């Protein structure tokens, strides 16, 4: 679906490349995450993939389109939700969607249904100028889905959302995947990446440091330990046990038999732990 080979890009006036030889591919129907700190090259990569930035070196194809020679029909096949919502503040939500809907020759979705899906049906006739940041993010997401695109690019799609709407947005993104859509998410939110992405790419200083499945990364870079907290007369006690041959570990069995267990969990790494360990950088 998306193939990138030896991608280099430098902004005019900047002698140093922002992207320095990126190589990756994104499968049809996959949710793929670009993770990294601000300034790492995530958004630049996305801008090239949607055809906004030219004069790059290397080869880039999206949905069988070579991006050095794209035609208007390319934009019929992709949907984009920018990190900063690109909306008309004096228009209502419905007027915004109706206006953007007129750009496409293909059949479009019902704006009312899209607004209902993100919980904005009651605000269809409210001017966007009166929307909160989270409401604008949700309307921006509706805009990206209007023409039922095959490939969807989402830049920080959950920024500014409260926990309820965050979960709703995650469910909607997974619903698009279930329909066979290919989705690219640019984010520094490791929870979003861990929850949604089939694979993630760590980008730092214009380079891809690592690409893999989130679960595999956490297992590979974690410790094979089981941590258990339990109550004894003196209070709360915590112990760790190796996962190897744990079924025959008599000390653990004794704790389970004799004490009240407060918590028990394995010590796989978090996705953020993996990022810091493999890149030497924090996400901030």
C-alpha positions as CSV (number, residue, x, y, z in Angstrom):
1,X,0.0,0.0,0.0
2,X,2.8,2.5,1.0
3,X,6.4,2.0,0.1
4,X,9.3,4.4,1.0
5,X,12.8,3.8,-0.1
6,X,15.9,5.9,0.8
7,X,13.8,9.0,1.6
8,X,15.8,12.2,2.1
9,X,14.4,15.7,2.6
10,X,15.8,19.1,3.5
11,X,13.8,22.3,4.0
12,X,15.0,25.3,1.9
13,X,17.7,27.2,3.6
14,X,18.6,24.3,5.9
15,X,21.8,22.6,4.9
16,X,21.0,19.5,7.1
17,X,18.5,16.9,6.0
18,X,15.4,16.6,8.1
19,X,14.9,13.0,6.8
20,X,18.0,11.0,6.3
21,X,17.4,7.8,4.3
22,X,14.0,6.5,5.6
23,X,13.0,3.0,4.5
24,X,9.7,1.4,5.4
25,X,6.5,-0.1,4.0
26,X,3.0,-0.1,5.3
27,X,0.7,-3.1,4.5
28,X,-2.8,-2.9,3.1
29,X,-5.3,-2.7,5.9
30,X,-2.6,-2.0,8.6
31,X,-2.6,0.7,11.3
32,X,1.0,2.0,11.3
33,X,2.4,4.4,13.8
34,X,5.1,7.0,13.5
35,X,6.5,7.7,17.0
36,X,9.0,10.2,18.1
37,X,9.7,13.5,19.9
38,X,8.9,16.9,18.5
39,X,11.2,17.7,15.6
40,X,12.1,14.1,14.9
41,X,10.7,14.1,11.3
42,X,7.3,12.5,11.8
43,X,5.2,15.3,10.4
44,X,7.6,15.9,7.6
45,X,7.3,12.3,6.6
46,X,3.5,12.5,6.7
47,X,3.5,15.7,4.6
48,X,5.5,13.9,1.9
49,X,3.2,10.9,2.0
50,X,0.1,13.1,1.4
51,X,1.8,15.0,-1.4
52,X,2.3,18.4,0.4
53,X,6.1,18.4,0.3
54,X,8.0,17.9,-3.0
55,X,11.7,18.0,-3.9
56,X,12.6,14.9,-1.8
57,X,15.1,12.3,-2.8
58,X,14.2,8.6,-2.9
59,X,11.1,6.9,-4.0
60,X,7.6,7.1,-2.4
61,X,4.4,5.4,-3.5
62,X,1.0,5.5,-1.9
63,X,-1.8,3.3,-3.1
64,X,0.1,2.6,-6.4
65,X,0.7,6.3,-6.9
66,X,4.3,7.5,-7.4
67,X,4.2,10.8,-5.5
68,X,6.5,12.5,-7.9
69,X,3.8,12.4,-10.6
70,X,0.5,12.4,-8.7
71,X,-2.8,13.5,-10.4
72,X,-5.9,15.0,-8.7
73,X,-7.5,11.5,-8.4
74,X,-4.8,10.7,-5.8
75,X,-6.6,13.0,-3.3
76,X,-9.8,11.1,-3.8
77,X,-8.1,8.0,-2.3
78,X,-6.6,9.6,0.9
79,X,-8.1,11.3,3.9
80,X,-6.0,13.6,6.2
81,X,-6.6,15.0,9.7
82,X,-3.9,17.5,10.5
83,X,-2.7,18.0,14.1
84,X,-4.1,21.6,13.9
85,X,-7.6,21.3,12.6
86,X,-8.0,23.0,9.2
87,X,-11.6,24.3,9.6
88,X,-13.6,27.4,8.8
89,X,-14.4,29.0,12.2
90,X,-17.3,31.1,10.9
91,X,-19.0,28.1,9.4
92,X,-21.1,25.6,11.5
93,X,-19.9,22.0,11.7
94,X,-22.4,21.0,9.1
95,X,-21.4,23.8,6.8
96,X,-17.8,22.8,7.1
97,X,-18.5,19.3,6.1
98,X,-20.9,20.3,3.3
99,X,-18.2,22.6,1.9
100,X,-15.4,20.0,2.0
101,X,-17.8,17.3,0.7
102,X,-18.2,19.4,-2.5
103,X,-14.5,18.9,-3.4
104,X,-14.9,15.2,-4.2
105,X,-16.3,13.5,-7.3
106,X,-16.7,10.1,-5.5
107,X,-19.7,9.3,-3.4
108,X,-19.4,10.7,0.1
109,X,-20.6,9.7,3.5
110,X,-23.6,11.3,5.2
111,X,-22.2,14.2,7.3
112,X,-25.0,13.7,9.9
113,X,-23.9,10.1,10.5
114,X,-20.3,11.2,10.9
115,X,-21.1,13.9,13.4
116,X,-23.2,11.4,15.4
117,X,-20.4,8.9,15.4
118,X,-18.1,11.4,17.2
119,X,-20.8,12.8,19.5
120,X,-21.3,16.1,17.7
121,X,-24.8,15.6,16.4
122,X,-26.1,18.2,18.8
123,X,-23.6,20.7,17.6
124,X,-24.2,20.4,13.9
125,X,-25.4,24.0,13.6
126,X,-22.9,25.5,16.0
127,X,-20.1,27.7,14.6
128,X,-16.7,26.1,14.9
129,X,-15.4,29.3,16.5
130,X,-17.4,28.2,19.6
131,X,-16.0,24.7,19.6
132,X,-13.5,23.5,22.2
133,X,-10.2,22.0,21.0
134,X,-11.5,18.5,21.5
135,X,-14.6,19.2,19.5
136,X,-12.5,20.6,16.6
137,X,-10.3,17.4,16.7
138,X,-13.5,15.3,16.4
139,X,-14.9,17.4,13.5
140,X,-11.5,17.3,11.8
141,X,-11.7,13.5,12.0
142,X,-15.1,13.6,10.4
143,X,-13.7,15.7,7.6
144,X,-10.9,13.1,6.9
145,X,-13.6,10.4,6.4
146,X,-16.1,12.3,4.3
147,X,-15.1,10.7,0.9
148,X,-14.5,7.2,2.3
149,X,-10.8,7.2,1.5
150,X,-8.7,4.0,1.2
151,X,-5.8,5.5,3.1
152,X,-6.2,7.7,6.2
153,X,-3.4,9.9,7.7
154,X,-4.0,11.1,11.3
155,X,-1.6,13.5,13.0
156,X,-2.1,13.4,16.8
157,X,-5.7,12.3,16.4
158,X,-6.4,12.2,20.2
159,X,-4.8,15.5,21.2
160,X,-7.1,17.5,23.5
161,X,-9.7,14.7,24.0
162,X,-11.1,13.8,27.4
163,X,-11.0,10.1,28.4
164,X,-14.5,9.3,27.1
165,X,-13.9,10.8,23.7
166,X,-10.4,9.3,23.6
167,X,-11.9,5.8,23.8
168,X,-14.6,6.8,21.3
169,X,-12.0,8.0,18.8
170,X,-9.9,4.8,19.3
171,X,-13.0,2.7,18.6
172,X,-13.8,4.7,15.4
173,X,-10.2,4.3,14.1
174,X,-10.4,0.5,14.7
175,X,-13.8,0.5,12.9
176,X,-12.1,2.0,9.9
177,X,-9.4,-0.6,10.0
178,X,-12.1,-3.3,10.2
179,X,-13.4,-2.0,6.9
180,X,-10.0,-2.6,5.3
181,X,-8.6,1.0,5.5
182,X,-4.9,1.6,5.8
183,X,-4.2,4.1,8.6
184,X,-1.1,6.1,9.4
185,X,-0.9,7.7,12.8
186,X,1.7,10.2,13.8
187,X,1.9,10.6,17.5
188,X,4.1,10.9,20.6
189,X,1.3,9.3,22.7
190,X,2.6,5.8,23.4
191,X,-0.8,4.7,24.8
192,X,-2.5,5.5,21.5
193,X,0.3,3.7,19.6
194,X,0.2,0.7,21.9
195,X,-3.6,0.5,21.7
196,X,-4.2,1.0,18.0
197,X,-1.1,0.2,15.9
198,X,-0.3,-3.1,14.3
199,X,3.3,-1.9,13.9
200,X,5.2,1.2,14.9
201,X,8.3,3.0,13.6
202,X,10.5,5.0,16.0
203,X,11.8,8.1,14.3
204,X,14.6,10.2,15.8
205,X,16.6,12.9,14.1
206,X,15.3,11.9,10.7
207,X,16.1,8.2,10.9
208,X,14.0,5.1,11.6
209,X,15.5,3.4,14.5
210,X,13.2,0.5,14.8
211,X,10.0,-1.0,13.3
212,X,8.0,-3.8,14.9
213,X,4.8,-4.9,16.6
214,X,4.2,-3.1,19.9
215,X,3.7,-6.4,21.8
216,X,6.9,-7.9,20.5
217,X,8.9,-4.8,21.3
218,X,7.6,-4.8,24.9
219,X,8.4,-8.5,25.3
220,X,11.8,-8.3,23.8
221,X,12.9,-5.3,25.9
222,X,11.2,-6.3,29.1
223,X,12.3,-8.6,32.0
224,X,11.0,-12.1,32.4
225,X,9.8,-11.4,35.9
226,X,6.6,-11.7,37.8
227,X,6.1,-9.1,40.5
228,X,3.7,-9.8,43.4
229,X,2.6,-7.6,46.3
230,X,1.0,-9.3,49.3
231,X,-0.1,-8.6,52.9
232,X,1.9,-9.8,55.9
233,X,1.7,-8.7,59.6
234,X,4.3,-6.0,59.1
235,X,2.4,-4.5,56.1
236,X,2.8,-4.8,52.3
237,X,5.6,-6.8,50.9
238,X,6.8,-7.1,47.3
239,X,8.8,-9.9,45.6
240,X,9.8,-10.8,42.1
241,X,10.1,-14.3,40.5
242,X,11.5,-15.4,37.2
243,X,8.9,-16.5,34.7
244,X,11.0,-19.5,33.8
245,X,9.7,-22.7,35.5
246,X,7.3,-20.5,37.5
247,X,4.7,-23.3,37.8
248,X,7.1,-25.2,40.0
249,X,8.3,-22.3,42.1
250,X,7.6,-23.4,45.7
251,X,8.3,-20.0,47.3
252,X,5.7,-18.3,45.0
253,X,3.2,-21.1,45.7
254,X,3.6,-20.6,49.4
255,X,2.9,-16.9,49.1
256,X,-0.2,-17.6,47.0
257,X,-1.4,-20.2,49.6
258,X,-0.7,-18.2,52.8
259,X,-1.1,-14.5,52.1
260,X,-3.6,-12.0,50.8
261,X,-2.5,-10.9,47.3
262,X,-2.8,-7.2,46.5
263,X,-1.3,-7.1,43.0
264,X,0.4,-9.5,40.5
265,X,1.8,-8.7,37.1
266,X,4.6,-9.4,34.7
267,X,7.3,-6.9,34.0
268,X,7.3,-6.4,30.3
269,X,8.6,-3.0,29.2
270,X,6.2,-0.2,28.3
271,X,6.4,1.1,24.7
272,X,7.9,4.3,26.1
273,X,10.6,2.2,27.9
274,X,11.5,0.6,24.6
275,X,11.7,3.9,22.9
276,X,14.1,5.4,25.4
277,X,16.2,2.3,25.5
278,X,16.6,1.9,21.7
279,X,16.9,5.6,20.8
280,X,18.5,7.2,24.0
281,X,15.9,9.9,23.7
282,X,12.7,10.9,25.6
283,X,9.5,11.8,23.9
284,X,9.3,15.4,25.1
